[in-house]
């Protein structure tokens, strides 16, 4: 098998991949072609099938595993495959683990570190509520540890939700230690739970797509519902503590146009938003640099509204 991250320009590829997306498009001249996204555990690869009606192209759909034969070329700073032959393969021809992109960090180590932050929470109401999910709920723990943090953009791999959450917690802890007016217990509780709704917003791998609940409600509101469930399980949980915690979740995207039902009103909500944005954008750059081969300018990137360049190594 040729892993996507190892493909070089000009190389002839004959390998099995998962079809992540498939679209029927037309050239400016009106000729039909298929645009596909191929996936393995190392990343995604754009493919073009310029003659989809050719006898060399077997019928296939999204989420099928196919063997492709084609030529790899650089296009607009990224690798692209000119697909000439396609064969739909049988389950015994591939190992599913080769097609699940996953965190390059150790899952057990990350989760134990997250638990250490929970143990450090002094407010007993917050600590009990956090343990309701992260210690006592085995189904949630398994889902949280294996889930991605996004369908695309950043941390879109198995273990991505855990990796992103831990990064946001670390940054939030730095903020709390640097700015003593911040309520550390509230900020860290919000950081640990800010994206728990994604365990229900997104489906498991290999599909990693939006569920009906995710499309209809979204992870922010789902997360608040999950927090409310934990709060209701604890007798006499103070209403003000619950509302401040829920506010952090509702406001962690920072702006209404970014999907937050509320703009931040608490200092801890601002801090959580800053931490979330910092990790998501830096991880996006990390994944961009991994995807775009070569050096120098990588072209205009819509998410940053800027032309991005790698830093020189000298």
N, C-alpha and C positions, 0 to 999 in steps of 0.2 A: 504493500500500500504506500502511495505517495501522500504524505500529510500536506495539507494546504500551506502551512507555514514554510515548508521546504521547497515549494515549487519555484523554479527559476525561469526567467524570461527566455523564450525560445525553446523551452523544454516540451517534448511530446509526452502527454499524460495519458495513461491508461490505468484507471483506478476507480474504486467504488466510493460514492459519497451519498449523503442524505440530501434530498431535494427540500430545501427550506422554503423557497418561494418559486412560483412559476407564473409568468405573465405573457399574454399574447399581445404583441406590439406590431407597429408598422414603421417602416423606414419612411423618409421624406418622399420617396418615390412610390410609396404605397405598397411595397412588398412586405408580406407578413414574416415575422420571425418571433422566436421565443426568447425571453429574458429569464434566466434562472439564477437562483442563489444556491450554491452547493455548500455543505457544511460537514466538518469533522471536528474533533475535539480541539484542534489547534486554531480554528477560525472559519471564516466564510470566504467564498470565492464566487465572483460574478461569472456567469457563463452566457454565451450567445449561441443560439442554434439558428443559423441563417437560412437553413432549408429544412424546416420541421416536417415537411411532407416526404422527405427522402425515405427510401426503404431502409436506410441505415439507422433511422431514428425510431425506436420502439415507443409505444404509448406508455406514458407515466404521469403521475400526479404529484402534487405536493405531499411531502412526508413519505414518499417512496425512496427506496434505496436503489440507485442505478450505477451501472458501470459506464463511465464515459471515456471516450477517446478523443483527444483534441490537442490543439497547440496553445501554449501559454504565452501571452504577450502583455506588455505593460500598456495601460491606457489611463490617462489622466492621473498618473501617480500610483495606480493600483494594479494588481495582477488581474487579468481577465483570461478566460478560457474560450477559445473558438472550438465549439463542440461539433465533431463530425460524425460520431457514432454514439448511440445510446442503447444500453441493454438493461432491462429491469431484472434485478437479481433476486435470488431466493434467500430466505433467512439464514440458512446454514453457510452462506458465503461471506458473512461479515460478523464482526464482534461489536455489539451495540456500544460498548464502552469506548470504542474508537471514535464515536460520533457525538459524544456528550462533552462539549467544551466545559472545562472545570477550572476552578481557582488553582493557581500555582502555589498557594499557601496551604499548610497543613490544617485540615478542618478541625481535628481534635484540639490542636493547640489554640486555634482561634476561639473555639467555643469555650474552652476552659478559661481563657482570658476574659471573655465576656461574662462568664459566671463570677469571676473575681471582682468585676465592677459591681455586679449585683450584690455580692457579699459586702461590699464597701458602702452600700446605701444605708444611711443611718435612720431615715424615716421608716418606721416599721410598716406603715400602711403601703408605701410604695414598694418596699422590699417584698412583702407578702404578695402583692399584686403581680410583681415581676416573676416571682417563683411560681405563681399560678400557671404561667405559660412555660417559662424557660427551665423549670425544674420538675414540675408535676405532670405536665401534659406531654406524654410521650409522642403522640401523633403530631402535635404542633412542633415539637423539637426536631423530629425527623424531617418534617416539611421545611422548617426554617433553615436547617443546616444544608439541605440539598438544593434549595430554591435559588433562582436567579434574582437579581434586583431590577431587571428590566427586560423587555423583549428585544430592544436594540439600545443603542446609545452608550450605556456604560454598565459594567458588571452583568452583562447578559450571558452568564455562564453558571453552571452548577456550583453552588457555594458562593455565588456573587452577592446574595443578600446578606449572608453572614459576614463576608469580607467588607462590604460597604458599611454595614451597621457598626462593626468594630472600629473602622476608621473614623466614622462620625463620632463614636463614643470617645475615642482617644482625643480627637480635636476638641470636643466639648469639655473633656476633663482638663485640657490645657487652658481653655477659656476660663473655667471655674477656678483654677489655681492662679491664674493671672489677674482676674478681675474679681476681687473678693466680695463685691456686692451681688454677684450671681448666686442663686440658690443651687448648689451643686447637686443635691438629691433630685430636685425637679428637673434640672437640665439633663442629667445622665439618664433619669427614667424616661424622659422624652426621647433622648437619642437612641436608647436601646429599643424603644417601641415605635419609632417614627415610621417605619416601613413594614410593620408586621402584617398589615393588610395585604401585602403583595403575596403572601402565602395562599391567598384566595383569589387575588386579582389575576394571577398568572397560573397557567397549567404547568404540570411537570414536564421535564424533558422526555422525549426529544422535541415535542411540539413547542413548548415554552411560548404559548400564545395566550391572548386575553380570554378569560372565561366569560360566560354570560354575566356573572356577578361583577366581574371586573369592568366589563363594558358598560353595564347599567348603573353601577354605584361608584366604583373606583376605590383604590387602596386607601385613600385618606379617610373617607367615611367608613369603610370597612374596618379600618384600624380603630376608629373611635368606638364603633360597635363592640369590637373585641375588648377594648379597655373597659367599657361599661360592664361587660360580662365579668371581667376580673374584679372590678370594684364591687359589684353586687354580691360577689361570693365572700366578701369580707365584712363582717358586722361593724356597723358604726363608722364606715369609711367617711371621713369628713368631706362634705360636699365641695368646699372651696378647693381642697387638694385635687379632687377628681376633675373639677372644672378647669383648673390651671393646667393639669396634665393634658386633658383633652384639647385645650387651646393650643398647646405646643404642636400636637399632631395636626390640627386643622390649619395651622399657620406655617407649617415648616417649608412650604414651597415659596413663601414670601410675598407673592403677589396674586391677585385674583386671576390675572391672565395666565398664570402658570399653574392653575388648578387648585390653589388654596381657597377654601370657602371663607377664610378670614385672613386679614393681614395681621402681622405680629402686633400684639399689644403689650406683652411682657418682655422684659430684657432677655429672659431665658429663651423666649420664642425667636427673638432676633439672633441670638447666639446659635441656636439649633439650625436656623436657616443658613447662616454663614458657614457652619460646619458641613452641612449637607451639600451646599453648592460647591464648596472647596473640594471635597472628595469626588463628587460626581464629575466636575470639570477636569480635574487633574487625571482621573481615571480615563476619561474620554480621550484626553491627549495621549495617555499611555497606549491605549488601544489603537489610536490613529497612527502613532509612530510604528506600532507593530504591524499594522495593515499596510501602510504605505512604505514600500521598499525604497532604497536609495537615500541620497542625502540632499540637503538644500531645501528649497521651497516646495511645499506640498500642495500648494494651490489654495483657493478660497474655501473656507469651511463654514458652512451656513450656521452651525451651532455656536460658533464664536464670532461670526460676522467679521472675519479677518482672514488674511492670507497667512498661513502658518509655516514657519521654518524650523528645522531642527537646529538646536544649539551646536556651535562648532566644538570639536573635541580638543582643539589646541589650547 
